[in-house]
Amino acid sequence: MNELDFFCKVVDHKHFSSYFSLEKPPWLYTSSVLGSCSTVLCLVCLRTSLLTEIQNRISHDMAGSDGKNESEWIRRVKSGGAVPFLEQDSCQNGWTTPSADKFLVRGPNYLSDRVKTPAGDFLLMPLGFDWVKGPAKISEILNDPTSRVKNVIEEEFHNSETKPFIWAFNLQLPHRDNYSAVAYFAATEPIPEGSLMDRFLKGDEVFKKSRLKLIANIVKGPWIVRKAVGEQAICIIGRALSCKYISGESFVEIDVDIGSSMVASAIVHLAFGYITTLTVDIAFLIEGQTEAELPEQLLGAVRFSELQPDSAMPMEQCSATICTNSERSSWWKSIGHGFSNLIHQDSANMDRKEDGKDVQKQ
């Protein structure tokens, strides 16, 4: 058996056939038939080698969660925002990564026993956090030429055929100054084909709206905010809020317009008045709805603590559309009319119906 025959023997049938449109495993063909494919095979090998190399590089870059062994580009992204990256026990006016087990997710037998269990390891690596504001609602950050995260990655990987795949969650706060809290995460390994993450990325907007979930915990804050949010707020983002899903060659960004929900707007407006005293943990995940998709796994999580409004980095986007004063006035008037009643509405309005039925595993 020569080298080509051996290579064909070990190559996965599914992936090999996708390149050459073969109807049966490649090792059932003769060497003469496959010989004509040798050049393409070399390209396949090269592409695989490049993918492996870049993934190994990213994994190596990300390996030092304590910051000691992290690559320079990772440190630049983590520390380049308006608020610093800090340790969990000293996170004041900064951001950090909370422990995954602080969040309860659907367990392996959730469909039958309704038991939630502490989450396991994150699927994505924490990469950065931005606290920004602008003259208009900030959106499509990773498409903006002024994006600091985009620029760091392009500078670092400009000679590479592949780049780390970035997930960005942009929480657009309903405020006159158009604040956004943006969490960035990176995939350190290829996303398995057919996995829930893969299906989310390839799925249509209906699928994305029905699956992307947010879990929010108020770690520290005044009683009135804790009462309004609840112990652990769970929300299928696309059902409760207007979202924009932006996909690029090496990123996906979800812009979440919190102002699109009157209830969410009222709660955030209340919380913003205490933002300098708040510590909030937020996790993102894709909801598991079948037995094969359980237990649920967190994509990533971020903690921001005691943020100062004045510390937000100004960001003026090239494609920003400025809201008129009359639009802002109308919006704030509508908030004022409904505010006192909205914050006392039943928690079911925040799509937390399942919490009343679920059981926490001790």
VENFEN-V739873 format. One record per helix or strand of 2 or more residues. SS is the DSSP state (H for helix, E for strand). FROM is the first residue (numbers start at 1). TO is the last residue. If there is no record, write none. Layout:
ss: <SS	SS>
from: <FROM	FROM>
to: <TO	TO>
This chain:
ss: <H	H	H	H	H	H	E	H	E	H	E	H	E	E	H	H	E	E	H	H	E	H	E	H	E	E	H	H	H	E	H	E	H	E	H	H	H	E>
from: <3	13	26	31	38	72	84	88	94	100	104	110	115	125	141	148	165	179	196	205	212	223	233	237	242	251	258	262	275	279	291	298	309	313	325	347	353	359>
to: <10	20	28	35	62	79	85	90	96	102	106	113	118	133	143	156	172	187	202	211	220	229	236	240	248	257	260	272	277	286	293	305	311	314	342	350	356	360>
